[in-house]
């Protein structure tokens, strides 16, 4: 057994305290169906932030807020000149969000700090818990705003003027709720970043697995597709003479679905939005617009999927019935996580005798941007029926406890334990 494990192998988090904290935060913005609506930079978000800051200070942390409103709570180490080991996620939610998405990562990090305090353990490197601003993008775009600014993906000057549907700006709302900090919104040296999160998908539950060891996040290409035929009367126009844009689109959507199946198991293809014109019962559709979302874990695969989409569109257009136009509107490259940190999560799961499996995140997370500037890994736990971004989102207390224990041990491995400051 290695040095850290030999000193701390019996250490476990306080499951009841973590659960109570999650439920207390969930009361801020609680919805009738048991979910949470706490949009970024609203008064409810301020209340959630205030509660996290209060808890962090009570745990002895130094709290800092940067210019985009990211909150950093630092627990001092023995050697504070060392870069910190960081844990975090977000506390803003979807309009019909749940209790765990994001919140688990923040409060799980806080519970690690609290448990180390209880045990009188001092780490060599400092530990930080961060709550990132506007991860969800429900009120302001872009999504993952706070972590994106921190990592240099967005300029602060570009996001502060962003407006919601009522014309309220990010910068003004940060000042209004008291979270326009003075700390520069840019990354600083970090030894490692860990983000604990519900899976938001069905794989862990379906395979009866407690811990997902996240190796990286799928890359994404989004497109807007326009298929143009010709409107015509549904009665007089023979089937073989029609230029039916909707029928052509249906064939193309089937081909798009096959693109992901051809690159299983980690590829994804989705048509999530469609608009047919003129959308009349007895008119053959003349124009159809729809979205395409392609995802893959490897950029070469994503490129191959892109080429397959282009070929399918070209083949349809060459038949002469319709015109097909494709415009790429989003590209996120695949983001592998750091193998050392991934192995830290894997080893912690094994040390705790928790069933685990490697997994790739199909969704975007703050960790995706952090991985650009520091070694990063994620810890997934199951959520009931794979449901998230929904008021009925649910995770069991046992799984929350397990995920936080893995977080605790992965962080300790990276931060180090000061001699004479650990349980045996």
C-alpha positions in Angstrom: 0.0 0.0 0.0 1.4 3.4 -0.9 2.2 6.1 1.7 -1.1 8.1 1.3 -3.2 5.0 1.3 -1.5 3.5 4.4 -2.3 6.7 6.3 -5.8 7.4 5.2 -7.2 4.1 3.9 -10.0 4.1 6.4 -11.1 7.7 5.9 -14.6 8.2 4.6 -16.8 11.2 4.1 -19.8 12.0 6.2 -22.6 10.8 4.0 -25.5 12.3 6.0 -23.8 15.8 6.1 -23.2 15.8 2.3 -26.8 14.7 1.6 -28.2 17.3 4.0 -26.1 20.0 2.3 -27.4 18.9 -1.1 -31.0 19.0 0.1 -30.5 22.4 1.7 -29.1 23.9 -1.5 -31.9 22.3 -3.4 -34.5 24.2 -1.4 -33.2 27.4 -3.0 -35.2 27.5 -6.2 -37.2 24.4 -5.4 -39.9 23.5 -7.9 -43.2 21.7 -7.2 -42.1 18.5 -9.0 -39.0 18.2 -6.7 -36.5 19.8 -9.0 -34.6 23.1 -8.9 -34.9 26.3 -11.0 -31.9 28.5 -10.1 -30.7 30.3 -13.2 -27.3 31.9 -13.4 -27.0 35.4 -11.9 -30.6 35.6 -10.6 -31.5 36.4 -7.0 -31.8 32.6 -6.4 -28.3 32.1 -7.7 -27.1 34.8 -5.3 -28.7 32.9 -2.4 -27.1 29.7 -3.5 -23.7 31.4 -3.8 -24.1 33.0 -0.5 -24.8 29.7 1.2 -21.8 28.0 -0.4 -19.6 30.9 0.6 -20.9 30.8 4.2 -20.3 27.0 4.4 -16.8 27.4 2.9 -15.8 30.1 5.4 -17.2 28.1 8.3 -14.9 25.3 7.1 -11.9 27.6 7.4 -11.5 28.3 3.7 -10.3 31.6 2.2 -12.8 32.7 -0.4 -12.0 34.6 -3.6 -14.3 35.7 -6.5 -13.0 36.5 -9.9 -14.2 38.9 -12.5 -16.6 36.5 -14.1 -18.0 35.4 -10.7 -16.2 32.1 -10.3 -16.0 31.4 -6.5 -12.8 29.8 -5.2 -12.6 28.4 -1.7 -9.1 27.5 -0.6 -8.0 25.2 2.3 -4.4 26.0 3.1 -1.8 23.3 2.8 1.5 22.9 4.6 3.3 24.2 1.5 1.1 26.9 0.2 3.6 27.8 -2.6 2.6 24.5 -4.3 -0.2 24.7 -6.9 -3.5 23.6 -5.4 -5.5 20.4 -6.1 -8.9 21.7 -7.2 -12.4 20.2 -7.1 -15.6 21.8 -8.4 -18.5 22.2 -10.8 -21.5 24.6 -10.8 -24.6 25.4 -8.9 -26.7 27.1 -11.6 -29.4 24.9 -13.1 -31.7 24.4 -16.0 -35.2 26.0 -15.8 -36.5 22.5 -15.0 -33.3 21.2 -13.4 -32.5 18.7 -10.7 -30.8 18.6 -7.3 -27.6 16.9 -8.4 -26.4 18.2 -11.7 -23.4 20.4 -10.9 -24.3 20.7 -7.2 -22.8 17.3 -6.3 -19.4 18.4 -7.7 -19.3 21.6 -5.6 -20.7 20.2 -2.4 -18.8 17.0 -2.8 -15.7 19.1 -2.8 -16.8 21.0 0.2 -17.5 17.7 2.0 -13.9 16.6 1.3 -12.7 19.8 3.0 -15.0 19.3 6.0 -13.9 15.7 6.4 -10.2 16.5 6.3 -11.0 19.2 9.0 -12.8 16.6 11.1 -9.8 14.2 10.9 -7.2 16.8 11.5 -5.5 16.0 8.2 -3.3 18.6 6.6 -2.3 18.2 3.0 1.0 19.2 1.6 -0.5 21.2 -1.3 -3.5 23.5 -0.7 -7.0 22.3 -1.8 -9.6 24.4 -3.6 -13.3 24.0 -4.2 -14.7 26.1 -7.1 -18.2 27.0 -8.2 -18.1 28.0 -11.9 -20.4 30.7 -13.3 -23.1 29.9 -15.8 -22.2 26.3 -16.8 -25.7 25.6 -18.0 -26.1 28.5 -20.4 -29.9 28.6 -19.8 -30.0 32.3 -19.3 -26.8 33.5 -20.9 -24.6 32.1 -23.7 -22.1 30.7 -24.1 -22.5 27.6 -22.0 -19.7 26.8 -19.5 -19.0 30.5 -19.4 -17.0 30.8 -16.2 -14.7 27.9 -16.8 -14.4 29.0 -20.4 -13.2 32.5 -19.5 -10.9 31.0 -16.9 -9.3 28.7 -19.4 -9.0 31.4 -22.1 -11.7 29.9 -24.4 -13.6 33.2 -24.2 -12.5 36.7 -23.6 -14.0 38.4 -20.5 -14.7 41.5 -22.6 -16.8 39.3 -24.9 -19.0 37.6 -22.3 -19.7 40.5 -19.9 -21.9 42.3 -22.5 -23.9 39.1 -23.3 -27.7 39.6 -22.7 -30.5 37.4 -21.6 -34.0 37.5 -23.3 -34.9 40.6 -21.3 -31.8 42.5 -22.3 -30.0 42.2 -19.0 -26.2 41.9 -19.3 -23.9 39.5 -17.6 -21.7 42.2 -16.2 -24.6 44.2 -14.8 -26.1 41.1 -13.2 -22.8 40.1 -11.6 -22.6 43.5 -10.0 -26.3 43.4 -9.0 -26.0 40.2 -7.1 -22.6 41.1 -5.6 -20.4 38.6 -7.4 -18.4 40.8 -9.8 -15.1 39.9 -8.2 -11.8 41.7 -8.5 -9.6 38.6 -9.0 -8.4 38.4 -12.6 -10.5 35.9 -14.6 -7.7 33.8 -15.9 -6.1 30.5 -15.0 -3.4 30.1 -12.5 -1.2 27.0 -11.8 -3.2 24.0 -10.6 -1.8 20.6 -10.0 -5.0 18.7 -10.8 -8.7 19.3 -11.2 -11.3 16.7 -10.3 -15.0 17.1 -11.1 -17.6 14.7 -9.5 -20.9 14.5 -11.4 -23.9 12.4 -12.1 -23.5 10.5 -15.4 -26.6 12.1 -17.0 -27.0 8.9 -19.0 -28.0 5.3 -18.5 -24.8 3.3 -18.9 -23.7 3.0 -15.2 -27.2 2.1 -14.0 -27.7 -0.4 -16.8 -24.4 -2.1 -16.0 -24.9 -2.0 -12.2 -21.7 0.1 -11.9 -21.1 2.6 -9.1 -18.3 4.7 -10.4 -17.6 5.9 -14.0 -13.9 6.6 -14.5 -14.2 9.3 -17.1 -11.4 9.2 -19.7 -12.6 12.2 -21.6 -15.4 14.0 -23.3 -16.8 13.5 -26.8 -16.0 16.1 -29.4 -19.0 17.8 -31.1 -19.9 19.1 -34.5 -23.3 20.8 -34.9 -24.8 21.7 -38.2 -27.8 23.5 -39.7 -29.2 21.7 -42.7 -31.6 23.1 -45.3 -33.3 20.9 -47.8 -35.2 22.7 -50.5 -37.7 21.1 -52.9 -41.0 22.7 -54.1 -44.3 23.2 -52.5 -47.2 21.6 -54.4 -50.8 20.5 -53.9 -51.0 17.1 -52.2 -53.9 15.9 -54.4 -53.0 16.7 -58.1 -49.2 16.0 -57.8 -48.3 12.4 -58.7 -45.9 10.7 -56.3 -43.1 10.3 -58.9 -43.1 14.0 -59.9 -42.9 15.4 -56.4 -40.0 17.4 -55.0 -40.8 16.6 -51.4 -38.3 18.2 -49.0 -39.7 16.4 -46.0 -39.4 13.0 -47.6 -35.9 13.7 -48.7 -35.1 15.0 -45.2 -36.5 11.8 -43.7 -34.1 9.7 -45.8 -31.2 12.0 -44.8 -32.1 11.7 -41.1 -32.0 7.9 -41.4 -28.6 8.1 -43.0 -27.4 10.4 -40.2 -28.5 7.9 -37.6 -26.5 5.2 -39.4 -23.4 7.4 -39.4 -23.2 7.0 -35.6 -24.0 3.3 -35.7 -21.1 2.8 -38.2 -18.8 4.3 -35.6 -20.1 2.5 -32.4 -19.9 2.4 -29.5 -18.9 6.0 -28.6 -20.2 7.9 -31.6 -23.5 9.8 -31.4 -25.7 11.4 -34.1 -28.9 13.4 -33.3 -31.4 15.4 -35.2 -33.1 17.3 -32.4 -34.9 20.2 -34.1 -36.8 20.2 -37.4 -39.0 22.8 -39.2 -41.0 22.0 -42.3 -42.5 24.7 -44.5 -45.2 25.5 -45.2 -46.3 23.0 -42.6 -49.8 22.6 -44.1 -51.8 19.4 -44.1 -52.4 19.3 -47.9 -49.2 20.9 -49.2 -46.1 18.9 -50.1 -43.3 20.5 -48.0 -41.0 22.7 -50.0 -38.4 23.5 -47.4 -37.2 21.7 -44.4 -34.6 22.9 -41.9 -33.1 20.7 -39.2 -30.2 20.5 -36.8 -27.5 17.8 -36.7 -25.4 17.0 -33.7 -22.4 14.6 -34.3 -20.2 13.5 -31.4 -17.2 11.2 -31.1 -14.3 10.5 -28.7 -11.7 10.8 -31.4 -11.1 13.7 -33.8 -10.4 11.3 -36.7 -13.7 9.6 -36.1 -15.5 12.9 -35.9 -13.8 13.9 -39.2 -15.0 10.6 -40.8 -18.5 11.3 -39.5 -18.4 14.8 -41.0 -17.3 13.4 -44.3 -20.1 10.8 -44.2 -22.7 13.6 -43.6 -21.3 15.6 -46.5 -21.5 12.5 -48.7 -25.0 11.7 -47.8 -26.1 15.3 -48.4 -24.3 15.3 -51.8 -25.8 12.0 -52.9 -29.3 13.2 -52.1 -28.8 16.5 -54.0 -27.4 14.6 -57.0 -30.7 12.8 -57.5 -32.0 16.2 -58.7 -35.2 16.3 -56.6 -34.0 18.7 -53.9 -31.1 21.0 -53.0 -29.2 20.4 -49.8 -27.2 23.0 -47.9 -25.1 22.3 -44.8 -23.5 24.8 -42.4 -21.4 23.8 -39.5 -22.2 26.1 -36.5 -20.3 24.5 -33.6 -17.1 22.6 -33.2 -15.8 21.3 -29.8 -12.7 19.0 -30.3 -12.7 15.8 -28.3 -11.1 16.3 -25.0 -9.1 13.4 -23.4 -8.4 13.7 -19.7 -5.0 13.4 -18.1 -4.1 9.7 -17.7 -2.4 10.3 -14.3 -5.6 11.8 -12.9 -7.8 9.2 -14.6 -5.6 6.6 -12.9 -6.0 8.3 -9.6 -9.8 8.0 -9.9 -9.4 4.3 -11.0 -7.1 3.5 -8.1 -9.3 5.2 -5.5 -12.3 3.1 -6.8 -10.3 0.0 -6.5 -9.0 0.9 -3.0 -12.6 1.4 -1.9 -13.7 -1.8 -3.6 -16.3 0.0 -5.7 -17.5 -1.4 -9.0 -16.2 0.9 -11.7 -15.7 1.1 -15.5 -14.1 3.5 -17.9 -16.6 5.8 -19.6 -16.6 8.7 -21.9 -18.7 11.8 -21.2 -21.2 12.5 -23.9 -22.0 16.0 -22.4 -20.0 19.1 -22.0 -18.7 20.0 -18.5 -16.5 22.6 -16.9 -13.8 19.9 -16.8 -13.6 20.0 -20.6 -12.2 23.6 -20.4 -10.1 22.9 -17.3 -8.5 20.1 -19.2 -7.0 22.6 -21.6 -5.0 24.3 -18.8 -4.4 21.6 -16.1 -4.4 17.8 -15.7 -8.1 16.9 -15.2 -10.4 13.9 -14.6 -14.0 13.3 -13.8 -15.9 10.9 -11.5 -19.4 9.8 -12.6 -22.1 8.2 -10.4 -25.3 6.7 -11.7 -28.6 8.8 -11.9 -31.9 7.1 -11.9 -33.0 6.0 -15.4 -30.2 8.1 -16.9 -32.4 11.2 -16.5 -31.0 14.7 -16.0 -32.0 18.3 -17.0 -35.3 17.3 -15.5 -37.1 17.9 -12.2 -37.3 14.2 -11.6 -33.5 13.8 -11.8 -32.4 11.5 -8.9 -29.3 9.9 -7.5 -29.1 7.6 -4.4 -27.4 8.7 -1.2 -25.2 5.5 -1.4 -24.0 6.5 -4.9 -23.4 10.1 -3.8 -21.4 8.8 -0.9 -19.4 6.5 -3.0 -18.5 9.1 -5.6 -17.4 11.6 -2.9 -15.2 9.0 -1.2 -13.5 8.4 -4.6 -13.1 12.2 -4.9 -11.6 12.3 -1.4 -9.0 9.6 -2.0 -8.1 10.9 -5.5 -7.5 14.3 -4.1 -5.5 13.1 -1.2 -3.3 11.1 -3.6 -2.5 14.2 -5.6 -2.3 16.8 -2.7 -0.2 14.6 -0.4 -0.6 14.2 3.4 1.8 16.1 5.7 3.8 13.9 8.1 2.1 13.6 11.4 -1.2 15.0 10.1 -3.1 11.8 9.1 -5.3 9.2 10.7 -3.8 5.7 10.8 
